[in-house]
Amino acid sequence: MTKDNNLFVENTKHIADRLFKKLFPIMRSITGPGFRESAKIGLETFEISATEKKISSGSKVFDWKIPAEWDVQEAWVKNSEGKTIIDFKNSTLEVLNFSSAFEGVVGKEELLDHLHTIPKRPEWIPYRTSYYENNWGFCCKHSLITSSEFSEPFQVKIDSTKKIKNGSLYWYEATHKGLSKDTIIISTYICHPSLANDNLSGFITALALFKNIMSKQTRFTYKLVIVPETIGALAFLHSYKKKNRIRAGFVVTTTAGRDPLGVKKTYQGNHWLDKIALKVCSEIDPKSFAYNFAPDGSDERQYSAPEFRIPTISITNSKYHEYDEYHTSADDLSYISINNFCKNLEAHINVINRIERNVIPKKIYPKHKGEFQLGKRNLFPNIGGGTYQKVSDVNSVNISQKHIDAYSWLMHLIDGKTSVLEMAEISGIEFDLIYESLVLFKSKGIIKFS
């Protein structure tokens, strides 16, 4: 990684640490004010200008219907002594996300029908949702329901609203225009409350990555998409008119856990994006590994669907479903690793840099056929016949022996069809060295990039 990118990651480390703490307590769901507030805070923090998109509740999106806009003011349970034993103000996870309103006095048996716990983890609170069915409920520690405090009758109140009339689902889009209209999407979601690795980490990584991209001139156009998971990705795909220009994408999620870098591959498994990401991650983290694609994760399910077939990857640290703390109160700010967050951001930046360099070089015809005469262009020693000649023999051009060793392969492979990635695979020469050598050729006016 370049010196500038190293500095960027180091500066982002401190910004991210503050943003994790600011966003963590906000109540969020797939609709409602918490989603909008969180998205706007993140965008403002990284100074990213985005367009706010929305679609009315009740609207049809493919096979789905946009849900109501949800908000909650109070959600608590008091025991027979009048003591509050569950309260979403202590943790946003303590109310069933998207719970219907309810108020009344209930017995133990009825309340248990509306409680969600993790018996194997009695001190953890689960995260549970009911987006598309009307249910009321709470989540709590399993140790609570086995304690003396769990005494009936219980007074229950959930003051929540589901606004169909005038309600909307929101998402946000930002675009960095490249030299080409061919587009790479960077998709992330911010709809879970009080979960640090699953939700916040991916959101903050995506913002930082896009901020880094904004500072550069790029070949591709890049689009940042901040959505509520599943229904938001579908709404974006339903509304976006240039889907045929999307060449690939990232679903940025779970980027700050304690495990090594992992790459969830595209549905194709051997796409150029797979190859680049796997190579970059192995260079950054020798313990990195790959997950084969399965349609059971995040929004890659939507982007990879038969109607769209957009190859997308996820670069993770502790991927969803793969760590015990997932979707529980234990996925808190103490669980995540800010150093792993930085390592993951570095991987994303390096993958983007390599995507940008994965050009297809072409000879400038008809003048240049066969091998180039490199000596007259100060790209090769003027005295021939030696083996492994010293770099100092290459006149005043800053070229290493490794560049010289790569030239023969390059002149053999430049056919107007073969990309830098493919050249690296065929020759066994490092990607960056191939690209640097091609840049030298381009500087002499003998090739161009497409």
N, C-alpha and C positions, 0 to 999 in steps of 0.2 A: 504494500500500500504506500502511496506517496506521502511525503511529509505533510502536505496540506490536508489529506484525508485523515492522517493520524491526529493532527491537531483538531480537526472537526470532531472526531470520535471522542477525544478527550474533553473537549468543551461540552459536547452533548451529554456526557456522563453526569455532569453536575445539573444540567437542565432537566434531564430525565429523572434524576433522584427527587428533585423538587416536585416535578409533575406527578410522579407516582403518588406522593403524599397528598397532593392537592385533589387528585381525582378519585382516590380510593374510597372515600366515604360517601360519594354522591350516589343517590339511588337512581339506578338506570334500568331501563327495559327496552323492548324493541320499539315502543312508542313512548311519548311523554317528554316532559321538560328535562329530565336528567340526561337523556341521550343528547338533546340539542345543546344543553349547557356544557357537557363534557367535550363534545366535538368542537365547539367554539373556543373553549379554553385551550385545547390542544392546538388548534389552527392559529390562534393568536400568539401562543407561546413561540411557535416556530415561524411566525410571520408568513403564513401561507394564505393566499387569497383563494377562497373556494366559493363555488356556487351552491346555494342551498336549494335542494330539490325536494318536492313532496308529492304525495298522491293521497287522495281522500280516503278515509276509512270507508269500508264497504265496497271499494272498487275491486274489480276482477283483475288479477294478474296471472295470466296463464290458468292453472288449475286452482289458484289460491285466491282468497279474499283478504284484502287489507284489514287488519284488526282495528279495534277502537283505539283511541288515544287514552293511555292509562296513567293515573297518578294516585298516590297514596299519601294521606295526611297523618293518620294514626293507625296503628296495628298493635294490639296488646292483649295479653291474657292476665287476669288477676285470679288468685286462688281463693279458697274459702276464708282466709284471713285478710283478704283485701290487698295482699302483696302482689305486685307486678312481677310475674315470673317469665314472661316473654314480652319483648318490646322491640319493634323494628328500629327504634331510635338508638338502641344499643348496637345493633348490627343490621344492615339492610338485608341480610340473608334471612332474618327471622320471620319474614312474611313470605308466603308463597308468591312468587313473582307473577304479576297480573291477576292477583286474587280479586274475586268479587267482594263487594261490600257485605258486611254482616255485623249484627249487633244482637246480643242476647245472653242468657244464662244457660249453660249446658252442663251435663254430667260428664264424668270421666270417659265413659264409653263413647259418647258422641264426639268429645274433643279428640280422642285418640284417632278417630276416623279422619280427622283433618290435620293431623300432625305428621311431620316427616322427620325421621331421625336416621342415624347410622349406628345400628347396634354394635358393629365391630369396632367403631371408633366413637365411643360414648361421649368424648369431650369435643367432638367436631360437629359443626352445624352444616347440614347439606344445603346446596343450592338447587331449588326445584322451581318449575315454571308450569303455568297453565294458560298458554297464550290463546288457544283456540276452543277452549271449553270453559264454561262458567263454573268455577269452583272457588270456595274460600278455604284458607288454610294458613298454617304456620310451619316453620322449620325450627328445630331446636336441638340441643344436646340430648342424647339418649339418657344421659345420667340424670337429667331433670325429671323424666317420667318415672324413674325408679326411686326418687328421693321423697322425703317426707313433705317437701314443699308442694308436691303435686297432689293437692287435696281439693276435692270437689265440695260444692259446686263451683264452676268457673264463670267469671264474668268476661265476656269476649267482645272486643270491638275492632272492626276493620273499617276505617273510613277511607274508601277508595272510590275512584270514579272511572268509568269507561265511557268516553264520549264518542259516540258514533257521529252525531250531528256536529259538523264543523271540525271533526277530528282529522288527523293526517299522520301518515308515516313519512319521516324525513330521512334524507341522506345528503351527503356532501361530495362534490366533485371538484377537483383542481387539475388543471392541464398545463404541462410544460411542453411547448411546441418544439419539435425537432426538425431536422432538414427533410425528413420524410413524414408522411401522414400515417405510416405504419406505426401501430401503437402497442405499448406494453402497459398493462394495467397493474397497479399496486393496490390491492383490495384488503381492507381490514375492517374489523367490527368493534363496536363500543357499546354493547347492549347489556352486559352483565354487571351487576353491582358487586363491589367489594371482593373482587377476585383479581389478584395481582399478576400472576403469570398468564392465566387464561383470561385474556381480554385486554387488560391495561398494557402489558408488555408489547403485544403486537401492534396495538394502536400507536404507542409512542415510537416504536421502531419504524413503522411506516411513515410517520410524520418526519422523523429525522432523515430517513432515506430520501424522501421526496425533497426535503430542504437541500440535501446535498446535490441532488440531480439538478435542482433549479439554478445552481451556481455555474453550470456548464453548458456549452453548446453540444447538443447530442444529435446523433443520426436519427434515432427513434423519437417519436412523441410518447410522453409518459402521462398517464392519467391516474391520479390518486382517487380512490373511491372509499368513502367511509360510510358503512352501512350497518343497520341492524342485521345480525346473522340470518341467513336463509331467505327470509321474506324480503329483506333489503337488497340482497344480490339479485333476486328475481325481479324486483321492481326496477333496478338499474338496467338489467338486460332487457326488460320489457320496453323501457323508454329510450334506450340508447340507439341512435339511428346509424351508427357507424361500426356495428359489430363486426362487419366483414374486414375492417382494417386492424382488428386486434390480433396480433401475432402470437402473444404469449402473456403470461402474467404471474404474479405472486399473490398468494393468500398469506398475509403476514399475521402470525399468531404464535402464542406461547414461545416467546423469544428470550426469557430471562430465568428459566428454571435451572436446576442444579446439574443436569445431565450434559453430556457432550453434544456438540452440534449434530443435528439429524436433518436429513433432506427427505421430505416426502415427495416422491417422484411424480411426474405427470402421468396421465392415464396412458400415454404412449410408452413410457418407461425408458426410451432411448432418444428422446428429443434433444436437440442441441442445448436446450435449457437445462435438462438433466445432467448432461455431460459437463457443462460449465460449472454448475452448482456443486456437483460432487467433487470435481477437481479442486475448486476454490476452497471448499470446506475441509478437504483432506490436507491442504497446505496450511490452513490456519489451525486446525485441531486434528492431530494424528489419530485421535480416538473417534472421529466423526464416523457416521454410518448412514445407511439409507433405509427408508421405509418404502416398500413397494406400494403403488397406488391401490387404494380401496375406496369405494364410494360411501364411506361411513364417517367422514370427518367434518370439515368446515365447508366454506363456500366453493371449494374446488368441485364439489358435487354439482353445483349449479353451472359453473363455467365449463365444466367438462361434459355436460349433458349432450345427448345426441344432436340436439338442435343447434348447439353452439360449438362444441368440441374445441374449446380454447385450452391449450396446454398450460397448466398452472402448477407451480411448486410451492412448498412451504419449507423454509429453513428455520428449524426450531431448536430450542433447548428445553427438554422435557415437554414433549408433544402431548396435547389433549389425550385423555384416556390412558396415558402411559406413566402417570405418576399418581401415587395414592392420594395426594392432596387435591387432586383435580375436582372441581365443583364442590369444594367444601371451604369452611372458614379457615382451614389450615393453609390454603393458598392465599396467604396474606403477605404483607410487606416484609416479614421476617423470612419468608420462604425464598423469595427471589434473590438472584445474584446480580448486582449491578455490573460486575466484571463480565459475567456471561452475556448480559445485555449488550455490553460494548463489543464483545467478540462476535456476537450475532450480527450487530449492525455493521461491523467490519466485513463480515462475510457477504451481507447483502450489497454493500457498496462495491466490493470487489467483483461480485457477479455482474452487477450493472456495468462496471468498467470493462469487463471482458466481453459482455454482450455488445457494447459499443465498438469494440475493437475486432469483433468477428466479421470483418468485411470480406468481400470477394474481390481480390485484385485482378485487374485485367491489363494486358499489354496494350500499349498505344499503337495500334496498327495504322497504316501498313509498314511503318518504318522499322519496327522492332520485331523481328522474327528470329527464331532460334535463340541461342544463348545471348545474353547481353555482353558487350565488351565493357567490363567493370573497371579495368585499369585506367582507361582514359577518363573515367568519372571519379577517380580517387576513391574507389570502393574496394580496390584489390591491390596487392603489392605490384610494383612495376618490374621487379625482378622475379621471374618465374622459375619453376623447376624444383623448388624446395617443398618440404613437407612441414606442416605446422609452423609456418613462418611467423616471425615476431610481429606483434601488433604495431610496433613502432615503424615497421616498413610501409604501413598504409598511409603514407603522406601525412596530411594534417587533419584528416577526418577522424573523429572520435569513434573508432570501431574496434570491437574486441575480436579475438581469434574465433570466438564462438559464432559471431555474426558471419565471418568468412566461411566457417564450416557449414553454415546453413544455406549459403547462396546456391549451391548446386541443386539442393532439394527444391528450393524456391523456383528456380528457373525451370525445373522439371514439372512443377505443379501449377504454375500460373497459366491457367487455361480459360479463365473467365467464368469458371463454374465452381471452383473449389474454394471453400472458405478457409479462414485462418484456423478455425477449430479442426477442420478436416485435414489441413496440412500438418498440424501438430500430431494428429492421430496417425497419419500415414508415415511421417518421418521420424516420430519419436522425439522431436525437438520441442522444447517448452513453448507454450502458446505465446508468452510475452516476447520471447526471443524472435519467434517467427514474425510477430507484428512489428517489432523494432526494426528488423531487417527490411521488411516491406516498406516501412516509412522511409528508410534510406533510399530505396529504389524510387519511391514516389517523389522524393525531394530532387531527384535527378531527372524527373520528367519522363521516365520510361514505363511507368505503370500508373493506373488510376484505381481508385476504390469505388465499388458500387455497393 
